[in-house]
């Protein structure tokens, strides 16, 4: 066949391709598309974890050392120096339940905010849902919950922990609530950080507020004593509900009289508030996705 001519089969194939409708790149973005590309998401998560411990002698052992050191610092300063643990039975367990939730959210928010800028080479060169980067940051943070739960479980078992199905469900709800809230914040702030790099510095202030805005270093009863009926507004904070749910799962069953501890130290409407704030976190996640999608096309040129 002379050069520059096509076979009948080639002409037919070209005609078929010409009839294929063009698909907008925006139709292959979004959170659903992120989880459709699970293989690529796993690669990003693995890459983040390996990069974090690259060149480290202890490696993954640091995922146990870091939360344990934070726990010891908080316990010594708040429990021993400030002597705030006298009215809280098993104060060490109480504070560590909150530390898990706070660390999960703060790490997700901090790493997620910088995820787009930090991976600008991949963002500019690869055609992939850019939501994948803040989601991968959240999953890396979730990965480190495992060692923390191991430390907490061992400590509770030594004290005399009596786990229940309700407690297990409370822990799951607490983690899911934090996961959704963290992803929503990471989506919003990661896109905003591309256009205004001061956002990453503002997140540091947010993480400091989170540490003291949940009943971690103080019991919820102290909030009720100080603010009375207004304490109900405190429960509008999804992270405060997540901490209390985690305490119901681990701290309450580790006390001498779990029924009395739950009645005295946990709000009666904790579960309903947990599901209400989960709904609010899902709404925020949808808003975060919409804002991210609106800014997404401008991200490569601003990087």
N, C-alpha and C positions, 0 to 999 in steps of 0.2 A: 504494500500500500504506500503511495507517495507520501513524502514527509509533509506535515501540516494538515493532513486529512484525518478524520476520525472514522472508526468502524461504525457500522449500524448500531452495535451494542453500546458503544461509547456515546453515540448521539442520544440513544434512548435513556441512558443513565444520566446524562447532562440535563435532559428535559425533565427527568424525575426530580433532580436536585433543584431545578429552577422553580418547580411547583411547591417545594417545601417552604412554608411560611417562616418569615424571620421572627425570632423570639427575642424580646427585650431582655437585656442583661439583668434588669431588676426582677424578672420572674424567677431567677435562680439564686436569689438572696433571701435572707430571713432566717429565723431560728429553726424553722422546719427543715430548711435546706442544709443547715449546719449538721443536724442529726441524721440526715440522709447520707451525708458524707462522713460517716462515723470513722472510716479508716483514716482519713486525713486528720480528723479531730484527735484520734488516738496518737497519731504521729506527733502532732503539736504538743499534746500533754506530755508524752514521753520525752520530747525534746526539752520542754521546760524543766522537767524533773531532773534530767541528766545534766542540764546546764547549771542548775542550782547547786549540785553536789560535785561538779567537775573539779578534779584536782584536790578534792577533800580526802583526808585520811580516814575520817570516821564515816563519811558518806551518809547513808540513810539513818545512821545512829543519831545524827543531829535532829531528825524529826521527832525523836524522843527527848533529847537533851533540851532543846529550845523551850517547849511547853513546860517541862519540869522545872527549868530554871525560872521561868516567869512565875510559876506557881509558888516556888519557894520565896521569891522576892515579895510578891503580894502578901503571902502568909506572914512573913517576918515583919514587914512594915506595918501592915494593917492589923494583923492578929496579935503580934508580940509587942511591937513598939507602941502602936496606938491602942492596943488592948480592946479591940472591938469584937472579939470572938466569945466573950463570956456569956452573952445572951443567945448565942447561936450554937446549937449542938452540931458537932462534926463540922466546924467552920471550914476546915480544909476542903472537904467534899463540896460544901456550899459554894466556895469561891472558884473551885476548879470547874464546876458545871458551867458557871458563867464565863470563865476564861475560854472554854472551848468555843462557845458561840461567838464571843467577841473576837477571838483570834481568827475564826473562819470568815466572819464578815469583813473585818478590817483588812485581812490579806487579800480577799476577793476584790474589795473596793480599790485598794492601793495598786495591786498588780493589774487589775482590769482597766483602771484609768490610764495606765501607761502602755497597755498592750498594743494599741494601734501604732503609736509612735515608735515603740521599741521594735516592732516588726515591720517597719516601713519598707524594707527591701522586698519582703514577701507581698506586702499589700500592693506595691507598685508593679510587681512583675507577674504575679499569679492571679488567675481568674478564679476566685473562690469567695464564698460569703465572708465578708469582713467581720460579721458578728462572731465568727469562729474564734477570734483572738480573745475577746473578753470572756466567752464561754469556756475556752481552754484555761484561762486564768482561774475561773471559778472551780473547774474540775481539779486543777492542781492543788488549790486550797482544800477542796473536799478530800483529796487523797491524804492530806496530812491530818485529817480528823481521826483516821484509823489509829495511829500511835497514841494520840491523846485519849481516845476511848479505852485503849488497852490499859494505860496508866490509871485512868479513873476506875475502870472495872476491877483492877487488881487491888487498888486502895479500898474500894467499897467492900470487896470480898473479905479483906483482912478485918475490917471493922465489924462485919456481920450483915452484909447486904442481902435483902430478901427481894429479888427481882419479881416483877409481876407483868402480866400481859398489858395491863393499862400503862404501866411505866414504859414498856417497850414502845407502845403506840405513841406515848408522849415524846419520847426521844426522836422517833421518826418524824413526827409533826414539827418538832423544833428544828431539826436539820433541814427539812424541806422548806420550812418558812424562811430560814436564813439563806438557803440556796437561792430561792426565788428573789428575795429582797436584794441579795448581793449581786445577782446577775442583772437585775433591773438597774441598779445604781451603776454597775460597771458599763452597761450599754450606754446609758446617758452620758456618763463622764468620759468614757473613752473617746466618743465622737467630739464632745466639747473640748477635750484636751488637745485635739488636733488644731483647733482654731484659736485656742487661748491656753497656752502652756501653764498659766498660773493655776489652772484647775488642779493639777497634780499636787501643788503645794497646799491648796485649800483642803484637799482630801486628808492631809496630815492633821489638820484641825478637827475634821469630822471624826477621825479615828480616836482622838483624845476625848471628844464629847461622848462617843459611844461607850468608852470604858466606864464612865461615871453616870451614864444615863440608863443603866440597867442594874437590877438588884444582884450585883456580884460581890462587891466588897461591903455591902450592907444588905440587911434583909428587907423584904417587901413591907414587913410590919412597920419599919421605920418610916417609910413613905406614908403609910396610913396615919401614923401618929403625928407626923408633921403637917400633912395636908388634908386629913379627914376625908370628906366626901369627894374632894377634888382629886384624890388618888386614882379615881377611875380613869381620868384622862391620861395618867401615866401608862395605863395598859393599852393606850392607842399606839404605843411604840411597838412595832412587831418584834424587835429584838428583845425588849423586856419580856414579852410573852414567851419568846423562844427560850430565854434563860430560865424562866419559871417552869416551863414544861420540862426542860432538862433536869431541873432540880427535883421535879416530881418523879422523874425516872430513876435518879440515882441518889440524891441527897435524902429525900423523904424516906425511902425504904431502908436507909442505913441508920436511921435514928432509933432510939429505944421504943418509942411509941409512934409509928408512922401515921396512924389515924389522927392523933392529937396534933402532930407536927403539921400535917396537911391542913387541918382546920384552922390552926393558929397563924400559919405563915404563908399560906397560898390563898389567893382570891377565889371565892366560890364559883365565879363565872370564867375561870381561866380557859377552859376548853372552848367555850363559845367565843371568847375574845381571840383565841388562837386561830380559829377558823375564819373569823371576821377579818383579822389582820392578814391572814393568808390570801383572802379574796382581794384585799386592798393591795397587797404586794403583787398579785397577778395583774391587776389593773395597771399598776406602775410599770410592770414588765411590758405590757402592751404599749403603753405610752413611750417607754424607752425604745422599743422596736420601731415605732412610727417615727420618732425623732431621728433615730439612727438612719433609717431608710431615706429620710428627707435630706440628710447631710452627706450620705454615703458617696454620691457621685462627685462631691467636691473634695473628698478626703485626699485622693492621690495628688492633686495639684497643690494642696496646702502642705503636704509632707515635703 
